[in-house]
């Protein structure tokens, strides 16, 4: 009897928590619509801490940060949203919009000097890897692997149980092809999962950041700053004393911008 009462209480608390989260989401949406972007951000952050994140929540939070003028946090939210839902065209469009704004800001900081503020163009193999790992989730590839394996089983049945020569050939060669596709998409699923667990890039969250030659504040700095929201590849990291968390990241935008950045002004995607 006591265990039943405890179960009912737990269900009740869980239901109340869901209602409270939904109410905060409604309040966040209302705050955003009224132009109170700071209030919307605070409410969305509260919900994310209580319920965890989703692609929709990250997209809404990103919109609020961008409207508040924080392209760094906004870009982080958009990038993370696309990790969960790569096919979201609205988020992609919003991300591309602020990327153009960020590049314009970096060009303004360059003050006409002949330096590139765009990331290096990816190689063919890098583009293929990104298409496999980040343009599709591991779950998507796993579903394709399961579907093609089921079709492979159907082809095996066709080959074994049907006497017609043409249908047996279709079953044989179709089965071989489907088995190959199933194996390939299963490998892609593991590749995508592994890549998402080991993302090697981040976003500048500081207002204007100058890269330095060594991982300490008195090191020689580059002459040109990079603005908030710039995405950089991570080449290495330096852990802080007495901590497992990195205090510095070695980063790269292109050959003109390579150096170290403090973790307080940079966040990994």
N, C-alpha and C positions, 0 to 999 in steps of 0.2 A: 504493500500500500504506500509506504513511504517513498519507494523508488518511483512509483507512478506520479506522486505529487511533485517530486523533484523534476521529472521529465516534463510535466506540464509547465512548471515554473520556467525551465530552460527554454521551452518552445515559446512561452509568452515573452520572455526577455528578448529572444531572437527576433520575434515578430515586431516588438516595439523598436528594436534597433534598426530594423529594415525601414519601418515607417519614419523614424527620425532621420535616417539617411536620405530617404526620398524627399522628405520635407526640406532638408538642407539643399538638395539638388534643385528643388523648385525655387528656393530662396536665392540660390546662386544664379539661376537663369533670370530671375526677376531683377537681381542686382545688375547683372550684365546688360539687360535690356534698358535699364534706367541710366546706364553710364557709370555705375559704381563698380568699376573694374577691380579695384583693390578688395572690396567686399566680396565680389564673386570669387576672386582668387583664394581668399581665406576660407570660404565655404567649400570650394572644390578640393582644396588641400585637406581639410578636415575629413571629408568623405573618403578621399584616397587613403588616408591613414587608417580609417575604420574598416572600409570594405575592400581595400586594394584598388588597383587601377584597372581600367578597361580602355579599349581604343577610343570609345566615345567620350569617356571622362577626360582622357588625356587631350583629345581634340578640343573639347570645351575649355579646358584649363589653358591650353595653348592659345586659343582665341583671346581669352581674357588677358593673358600676359602680353600678347602682341598689341592689343588695344591700349594696355597700360604703358606701352613703349618699351617693354623689356623683350627684345628680340632673342636674347640668350636663352632665357627660360622658355619662351615661346617656341623656339626652334627645338629645344630638348623635348618638349612635350609632343610636337609634331613628329619628330624622328622616332620617338618611342611608340607613338600611336601607330605609325606605319609598320613597326616591327610586329605588332599584334594583328594589324589589318592592312596588308600591303596594297590591296586593291582599292582603298578609299580615295577616290578621285578628288573629293573636296579638300581633304587634308593635303594631298599632293599639290593641288593648286595653291593652297594657302602657304605651304612650305616654299614653293617656287617663287611666290610673290615676295616673301621676306628675304629669300636668298638674294634676289635682285637688289633689294634695299640694302642688305648688308654689304654686298659687293660695291654698291655706289658709295656707301659710307667709307669703305676701305680705300677706294680710289680717291676720295676727298682727303683722307689722311695722308695718302702718298704725295699729295701736293704737286702732281704733274711729273714726278720722277718716274724714270723708265723701269718700273718693277711690276711684276704680275701679282694681282691680288686674287687670282682664280686658282683653284686647286689644279694639279696636273691632270691631264686627260688620262683616264684609265686605259690600260692595255686591253687587248682583246680577251685575254684569259681572265683578267680582273673583272671585266664586264660580264663574262659568262658566269664567273663565280658569284657575283652580286645578283645576277638574274636567278640563279639557283637558290642561293642562301637567303636573300632578302626580299626579292620580288614575289616569293612564294613561301608560305610557312611550311614547317616540317609536317604539320597535320595534313596540309593539302597534298604534299607528295605521298604521305602514307595512305591517304584515301585512294589516290591513283594506283598505288602499288597493290592495294587490296582489290580494287575493281579489276585491274588487268589480270591478277592471279585467279580471280573467280572466272573470268572469261577464258583463261588458259585451261582451267578445269573443264569448262564446257567444250573446248576444242579437243581435249583428251577423250572425253566421253563420245564426241562425234567420231573421232578416229577409231575408237575401240568398238563401239556398238553399231555403227552404220556400215552397211555393205557397199554402198555406192562409192565407186572409185574417186570421183570428183570431190565428193563431200569428205572422203577420208584424206585426200590431199589438202583440202582446205583446213581440216582439223589438224593435220600434221604441221604444215608450214605456218598456219595461223597460231598454233600453240607455241611453236618455237619463238615466233616473233613476240607474242604476248608475254611469254616467260622472261624474255630478255628485257622488255619494257618494264615488267614488274620488278625485276632485280635492279635496274637502273634507277627507277623512281624511289625504291627503298633506300638505295645508297644516297640519293639526293635528299631524302628525308633526314637521314643521319647527318649529312653535311650541313643542312640548314640549321638543325638543332645545335650542332657543335659551334657553328659560326655565331649564332645568336648568344651563346653562352660566353663567347670570347671576342666581343666587339672591341676593335682596336682604334676607336675614334671618339672624340668628345667635342664639346662646344664651349667657347669662351663665354663666361657669365659675368666677368668683370667689365666695367664700362669701356675703358681703353687699356689694352695690355701690350706691353713691350716684351718681346722674348729676350732671354738672357743666355749667355754662352755657357754658363755652368749653373748647377742647381743650388745657388745661394743668392741672396738679395743684392750683394755688392758686386756680383759678376758683371762683366761688360754687357751692355744692352744693345739691341739693334736700334737703328735710328727711327724706324717707322713703326707706329703702333697698329694693332689690329683691333677692330671694334667688336663689341658684344654681339654674339650670334655666329661668329665665324667658326666653321667646323674644321678641326685639325686631326690629322692622323697621329696616333700615339706610337712613338718609337721605343720608349722605355719609361721607367719611373724610378724615383728615389724615395724610399720610405723614410718617415720621420723617426727621430730618436725615441725609442721606447714605444713605438707604435707600428702595427702592421699596415696601416693605411698610408698610401703615398702622400708625401708632402710636396713633391714636384713631379711634373710630367715632361718628358722630352717629346716635342711635337714637331709636326711638319705640315705646312700648307703647300709649299712648292720649294724650288731651289732658292728662292729669295727669302723665304721665311722658314728657318729651322732653328730651334733653340729650346730653352726650358721655360716652363710656366708654372707658377705656384698653384697647388690644388685648390686654394681658396678662390681662384679666379677662373677655374676650368672644371667642367663636370663631364664625366664619362657618360656616353649615351647608354 
